[in-house]
Amino acid sequence: MTTRFRPLIIAAVCCAVLIAGVANPAVAGERYFIDFRARPGVMLGHTFIVYGRLDTDGRAIDVQYAGLYPKDGGKGSFLIAPRAPIRGGVAEDFKQPASISYRRRLTATEFARLTATIRRVQQTEPYWHLLFFNCNDFITEVADALGMLRPPSLMLPRDFVAALRELNGG
């Protein structure tokens, strides 16, 4: 390699590092978490996640909520979904109290994989279906991205979170 290309290569590497830092919200040295939660619902309940950073005392900060919902806002989802899928999406979850919660601390790399998975599912706007792609299936995608063991998705949300905890030594 000639010395005249060396500055161009160094500049390209620096740009790549800067771009990667902007695209990745996780910062090395920061502490992150994810809570897998379930709450009672109209019929079966709901599984969702809460994630963010931890301060030096271990308190959650920059908290975000996400769950998979039918985009009809629940106006007939349980009547239609057993027969036909409904356009779904990942949205900030209602901040209702959970009946069960399982917290895991995450590294910066795991947090980056988590946020990338949430963005990917948000962008694909999957179809929600009571049996084939529901709130538990969204959580299985998150668990897969984090390299976790996961139970089958066809469980009641409370049981699903309890099984996820048991499988992963929580």
C-alpha positions as CSV (number, residue, x, y, z in Angstrom):
1,M,0.0,0.0,0.0
2,T,1.3,3.4,-0.9
3,T,1.5,6.2,1.6
4,R,-0.7,8.4,-0.5
5,F,-3.8,6.2,0.2
6,R,-3.1,5.8,3.9
7,P,-4.9,9.1,4.9
8,L,-7.9,8.0,2.9
9,I,-8.0,4.6,4.6
10,I,-7.6,6.2,8.1
11,A,-10.4,8.7,7.3
12,A,-12.7,5.9,6.1
13,V,-12.1,3.9,9.3
14,C,-12.8,6.9,11.4
15,C,-16.0,7.6,9.6
16,A,-17.1,4.0,10.0
17,V,-16.4,4.1,13.7
18,L,-18.3,7.4,14.1
19,I,-21.3,6.1,12.1
20,A,-21.4,2.9,14.1
21,G,-21.4,4.9,17.3
22,V,-24.3,7.1,16.2
23,A,-26.4,4.1,15.0
24,N,-25.8,2.2,18.2
25,P,-27.5,3.7,21.2
26,A,-25.6,1.4,23.6
27,V,-22.4,2.8,25.1
28,A,-19.6,0.6,26.6
29,G,-19.4,1.0,30.3
30,E,-23.1,1.8,30.7
31,R,-25.4,-0.6,32.5
32,Y,-28.6,-1.7,30.9
33,F,-31.6,-3.9,31.8
34,I,-34.7,-5.6,30.4
35,D,-37.8,-6.6,32.3
36,F,-40.0,-9.3,30.8
37,R,-43.5,-8.6,32.2
38,A,-47.0,-9.9,32.0
39,R,-50.2,-8.2,33.2
40,P,-53.8,-9.2,33.3
41,G,-55.9,-8.3,30.3
42,V,-59.4,-8.4,29.0
43,M,-59.2,-12.1,28.1
44,L,-55.8,-13.7,28.4
45,G,-53.4,-11.0,29.6
46,H,-50.5,-9.4,27.8
47,T,-46.7,-9.9,27.7
48,F,-44.4,-6.9,27.2
49,I,-40.9,-5.6,27.9
50,V,-39.5,-2.7,29.8
51,Y,-35.9,-1.7,29.0
52,G,-33.4,1.0,29.6
53,R,-30.3,2.1,31.5
54,L,-29.5,1.6,35.2
55,D,-27.9,4.4,37.2
56,T,-25.0,3.8,39.6
57,D,-27.5,2.7,42.3
58,G,-29.2,0.2,40.0
59,R,-32.3,2.2,39.5
60,A,-33.9,2.2,36.1
61,I,-33.6,5.3,34.0
62,D,-34.4,6.2,30.4
63,V,-37.1,3.5,30.7
64,Q,-39.1,2.4,27.6
65,Y,-42.0,0.0,27.2
66,A,-42.8,-2.1,24.2
67,G,-45.3,-4.8,23.4
68,L,-46.9,-6.2,20.2
69,Y,-50.5,-5.2,19.6
70,P,-53.1,-5.5,16.9
71,K,-53.4,-2.1,15.2
72,D,-57.1,-2.2,15.5
73,G,-56.6,-1.1,19.1
74,G,-58.3,-4.2,20.5
75,K,-61.7,-3.4,18.7
76,G,-62.5,-6.9,17.7
77,S,-59.1,-8.5,17.8
78,F,-60.2,-11.4,19.8
79,L,-63.2,-12.0,17.5
80,I,-61.3,-11.7,14.2
81,A,-57.8,-12.9,15.1
82,P,-58.6,-16.6,15.5
83,R,-59.8,-16.6,11.9
84,A,-57.6,-14.0,10.2
85,P,-54.5,-12.1,11.0
86,I,-54.7,-8.4,11.9
87,R,-52.1,-5.8,11.1
88,G,-49.9,-5.5,14.2
89,G,-47.1,-3.3,15.5
90,V,-44.8,-2.7,18.3
91,A,-45.9,0.2,20.5
92,E,-45.2,1.7,23.8
93,D,-47.1,-0.5,26.3
94,F,-49.7,0.8,28.7
95,K,-47.9,1.4,32.0
96,Q,-50.3,-0.9,33.9
97,P,-48.9,-2.8,36.8
98,A,-47.4,-6.2,36.0
99,S,-48.5,-9.4,37.7
100,I,-45.0,-10.9,37.1
101,S,-41.7,-9.5,36.1
102,Y,-38.3,-11.0,35.3
103,R,-35.3,-8.6,35.1
104,R,-32.0,-9.3,33.4
105,R,-29.0,-7.0,33.2
106,L,-27.7,-6.5,29.8
107,T,-24.3,-5.6,28.4
108,A,-23.9,-2.7,25.9
109,T,-23.8,-5.3,23.0
110,E,-26.9,-7.1,24.2
111,F,-28.7,-3.7,24.6
112,A,-27.7,-2.9,21.0
113,R,-29.1,-6.2,19.8
114,L,-32.3,-5.6,21.8
115,T,-32.9,-2.2,20.3
116,A,-32.1,-3.4,16.8
117,T,-34.6,-6.3,17.2
118,I,-37.3,-3.9,18.4
119,R,-36.6,-1.5,15.4
120,R,-36.7,-4.5,13.0
121,V,-40.1,-5.7,14.2
122,Q,-41.4,-2.1,14.2
123,Q,-40.3,-1.6,10.6
124,T,-41.8,-4.9,9.4
125,E,-45.2,-4.3,11.0
126,P,-46.0,-8.0,11.4
127,Y,-49.5,-9.3,11.4
128,W,-50.8,-10.1,14.9
129,H,-52.7,-13.3,15.3
130,L,-53.9,-14.8,18.5
131,L,-52.3,-18.2,17.7
132,F,-49.5,-17.6,15.2
133,F,-47.9,-14.2,16.2
134,N,-49.0,-12.7,19.4
135,C,-47.3,-10.7,22.2
136,N,-45.4,-13.8,23.4
137,D,-44.0,-14.3,19.9
138,F,-42.6,-10.8,20.0
139,I,-40.9,-11.6,23.3
140,T,-39.5,-14.8,21.8
141,E,-37.8,-12.7,19.1
142,V,-36.3,-10.5,21.8
143,A,-35.1,-13.5,23.8
144,D,-33.6,-15.1,20.7
145,A,-31.7,-11.8,20.0
146,L,-30.3,-12.0,23.5
147,G,-29.3,-15.7,23.2
148,M,-31.8,-16.8,25.9
149,L,-33.7,-20.0,26.2
150,R,-37.4,-19.6,25.7
151,P,-40.6,-21.5,26.3
152,P,-43.2,-22.1,23.6
153,S,-45.2,-19.0,22.8
154,L,-48.6,-20.6,23.2
155,M,-48.8,-20.1,26.9
156,L,-50.7,-17.6,29.0
157,P,-48.5,-14.5,29.5
158,R,-48.0,-14.9,33.2
159,D,-46.9,-18.6,32.7
160,F,-44.7,-17.6,29.7
161,V,-42.7,-15.0,31.8
162,A,-42.4,-17.5,34.7
163,A,-41.1,-20.2,32.3
164,L,-38.7,-17.7,30.7
165,R,-37.3,-16.9,34.1
166,E,-37.0,-20.6,35.0
167,L,-35.2,-21.5,31.8
168,N,-32.7,-18.7,32.1
169,G,-31.8,-19.1,35.8
170,G,-33.6,-16.0,37.0
